[in-house]
Amino acid sequence: MTEKDIERRTVITKLPIQVTDPAPLGLIGLGVAALVLATADLGVTSAAKSLLIPWVLFFGATAQLIAGLMEFKRDNIFGCTVFTTYAMTMYAIALTVAITVFTEITFDITYYGYGLVAILIFSIIATVASLMINKTLLLILLFVDGAVIVLIAHYLFGADPLLAGIFLLLTSVGSFYAAAAILLNTMAQKTVLSLGKPLWKP
């Protein structure tokens, strides 16, 4: 057998890169950002919203973006689409707050309201998709839908944002529960906290 024969018969096997479940990271990011945003709408914190920006940027936006990009690698179409879309939403929220707080630019806040209309359309699609995953994600997305609807009414029609704060607080609680469930269930290799079975199996 010649050296060339050996080269032709040599097979290099490339092992797949193992990517762990990034959902807890994305859910914790959503939970932190939703809690901080809720405090503003509930009137718990001061009217000055500049300190919202780092929490929304690093947790709501960047943590979800990292999780979404990892979900692309894991071939999880639901996770990658939802996490990255909500990440971009959080980046947009942070930039909107920065513009309104730190600049003297004349702006029309209704643009924000119509942007939220677009996010609501996506969120409703994601909510329907979550029927095929589990009840916990369904509840989280329903709370997100509720918060976005109230915020649209606030920015377009002047409605009180208090109810949005309640929905965001529920989003935060649901997100932390889901993150804890996925993390603990994965580490224990058994169900410690239930996420609930899917309601729709097409």
Phi and psi in degrees as a GROMACS rama.xvg file:
@    title "Ramachandran Plot"
@    xaxis  label "Phi"
@    yaxis  label "Psi"
@TYPE xy
-85.4326  169.534  THR-2
-63.8533  -35.3349  GLU-3
-66.6671  -38.068  LYS-4
-61.7673  -41.2893  ASP-5
-63.334  -43.3274  ILE-6
-62.2377  -40.4412  GLU-7
-68.4321  -31.0024  ARG-8
-91.7924  -4.94328  ARG-9
-74.7454  123.37  THR-10
-112.596  123.824  VAL-11
-98.7177  117.686  ILE-12
-96.0754  121.454  THR-13
-97.6457  113.474  LYS-14
-73.5292  140.366  LEU-15
-66.2138  144  PRO-16
-76.2234  126.931  ILE-17
-79.5959  125.635  GLN-18
-118.905  120.642  VAL-19
-73.9554  167.781  THR-20
-70.1575  114.717  ASP-21
-87.7819  0.682098  PRO-22
-56.866  -41.6976  ALA-23
-58.2178  -39.8766  PRO-24
-61.1877  -49.0432  LEU-25
-62.8385  -40.1371  GLY-26
-69.2125  -37.8757  LEU-27
-65.1839  -40.9722  ILE-28
-58.4908  -45.622  GLY-29
-63.9726  -41.6157  LEU-30
-62.3453  -43.7626  GLY-31
-65.4828  -49.551  VAL-32
-62.5154  -42.9226  ALA-33
-62.8304  -38.2934  ALA-34
-65.0856  -45.148  LEU-35
-65.1148  -43.1474  VAL-36
-64.7934  -35.5675  LEU-37
-62.7229  -38.742  ALA-38
-61.846  -33.2987  THR-39
-69.5577  -45.2924  ALA-40
-71.1785  -28.7721  ASP-41
-83.2802  -8.32616  LEU-42
78.1758  15.6289  GLY-43
-73.632  -36.2286  VAL-44
-104.715  173.59  THR-45
-69.9648  165.922  SER-46
-68.6566  -22.9308  ALA-47
-68.367  119.166  ALA-48
-103.169  8.65877  LYS-49
-62.2502  -33.1735  SER-50
-77.3485  -4.32664  LEU-51
-68.1728  -31.9574  LEU-52
-57.306  -52.6973  ILE-53
-62.5601  -35.1232  PRO-54
-70.5073  -39.5574  TRP-55
-70.462  -39.0527  VAL-56
-67.5984  -50.5609  LEU-57
-81.2426  -38.7685  PHE-58
-94.1106  -59.9594  PHE-59
-62.0555  -39.4232  GLY-60
-93.8376  -62.1756  ALA-61
-69.2116  -43.6449  THR-62
-60.9389  -41.9736  ALA-63
-70.2421  -33.5971  GLN-64
-65.0043  -45.2598  LEU-65
-59.2866  -45.9513  ILE-66
-61.5746  -42.3761  ALA-67
-63.6456  -42.7204  GLY-68
-65.1095  -36.8347  LEU-69
-68.0318  -34.045  MET-70
-67.1616  -30.7381  GLU-71
-58.6597  -43.5035  PHE-72
-64.7705  -32.5666  LYS-73
-85.9612  1.27139  ARG-74
61.8614  38.3561  ASP-75
-104.543  95.8998  ASN-76
-65.0945  -35.2743  ILE-77
-67.1922  -52.0566  PHE-78
-61.4103  -45.2043  GLY-79
-67.5035  -38.318  CYS-80
-70.9869  -46.4302  THR-81
-68.6013  -49.9702  VAL-82
-62.3613  -45.2975  PHE-83
-69.6346  -36.6119  THR-84
-66.4277  -44.716  THR-85
-68.2797  -29.684  TYR-86
-62.6927  -46.5937  ALA-87
-64.1332  -34.4196  MET-88
-61.5473  -43.8687  THR-89
-66.7107  -37.7062  MET-90
-60.8508  -41.9404  TYR-91
-64.8101  -40.7531  ALA-92
-62.5157  -46.2142  ILE-93
-61.033  -42.4256  ALA-94
-68.3603  -37.8938  LEU-95
-61.9333  -44.7787  THR-96
-62.5564  -42.418  VAL-97
-61.1602  -43.2401  ALA-98
-64.2476  -44.206  ILE-99
-71.7258  -28.322  THR-100
-92.0739  -41.7795  VAL-101
-104.707  -2.34893  PHE-102
-122.944  165.881  THR-103
-108.064  22.5504  GLU-104
-67.3562  135.37  ILE-105
-76.3104  122.737  THR-106
-133.487  159.374  PHE-107
-111.515  107.293  ASP-108
-65.8748  -15.072  ILE-109
-65.2678  -22.1762  THR-110
-56.9531  -40.4392  TYR-111
-61.8027  -42.9371  TYR-112
-60.6896  -43.6061  GLY-113
-72.0767  -30.4464  TYR-114
-62.8478  -39.3156  GLY-115
-67.5677  -29.0294  LEU-116
-61.36  -43.6722  VAL-117
-63.3797  -41.3215  ALA-118
-64.8925  -36.7454  ILE-119
-62.5571  -40.694  LEU-120
-59.3502  -47.8511  ILE-121
-62.3338  -43.0283  PHE-122
-62.9256  -35.7203  SER-123
-66.403  -41.1725  ILE-124
-60.0288  -45.141  ILE-125
-64.0415  -36.3346  ALA-126
-63.1113  -44.045  THR-127
-62.0381  -42.3238  VAL-128
-63.7652  -34.213  ALA-129
-67.7365  -17.1789  SER-130
-59.8098  -24.2365  LEU-131
-92.1022  2.68492  MET-132
-111.191  -74.184  ILE-133
-162.45  166.175  ASN-134
-69.8267  -31.7845  LYS-135
-65.8953  -47.5228  THR-136
-62.3456  -37.028  LEU-137
-59.4091  -46.988  LEU-138
-62.501  -43.4993  LEU-139
-58.3539  -45.6229  ILE-140
-70.0199  -32.6731  LEU-141
-64.5584  -39.426  LEU-142
-65.3733  -40.9529  PHE-143
-61.1199  -45.4688  VAL-144
-56.2069  -46.4601  ASP-145
-60.7032  -44.0273  GLY-146
-62.9312  -43.9359  ALA-147
-65.8278  -40.0363  VAL-148
-61.0372  -45.3803  ILE-149
-65.7387  -39.5085  VAL-150
-67.4268  -35.5341  LEU-151
-60.7341  -46.0555  ILE-152
-62.53  -35.0664  ALA-153
-67.0801  -49.2962  HIS-154
-79.0784  -25.3653  TYR-155
-96.6528  -29.7394  LEU-156
-128.276  3.59999  PHE-157
77.7513  20.9445  GLY-158
-69.9421  156.157  ALA-159
-67.0401  129.493  ASP-160
-83.1921  4.33153  PRO-161
-55.1762  -44.4909  LEU-162
-64.2741  -31.6323  LEU-163
-62.9304  -38.8165  ALA-164
-61.581  -38.8673  GLY-165
-65.8091  -44.7259  ILE-166
-63.2373  -39.0448  PHE-167
-67.2104  -37.4539  LEU-168
-63.3116  -41.7621  LEU-169
-65.7598  -36.5549  LEU-170
-60.5214  -43.3807  THR-171
-62.4869  -48.0188  SER-172
-60.6642  -46.0192  VAL-173
-62.9013  -38.7145  GLY-174
-66.6367  -43.5445  SER-175
-65.3519  -37.8593  PHE-176
-64.2177  -46.1075  TYR-177
-63.0504  -41.246  ALA-178
-62.0529  -43.8389  ALA-179
-63.7111  -41.252  ALA-180
-63.2791  -48.0755  ALA-181
-64.6083  -43.1425  ILE-182
-64.5579  -50.1126  LEU-183
-69.8077  -41.2313  LEU-184
-63.28  -39.1525  ASN-185
-67.8972  -44.0468  THR-186
-70.9211  -36.0983  MET-187
-83.22  -13.8948  ALA-188
59.612  31.7608  GLN-189
-162.083  169.871  LYS-190
-80.2639  109.39  THR-191
-94.2314  -46.8631  VAL-192
-123.047  128.66  LEU-193
-80.7481  138.651  SER-194
-95.3474  -11.2348  LEU-195
86.3908  141.719  GLY-196
-74.8657  155.745  LYS-197
-64.3259  147.966  PRO-198
-89.7004  -15.4493  LEU-199
-133.043  122.299  TRP-200
-123.699  87.6469  LYS-201
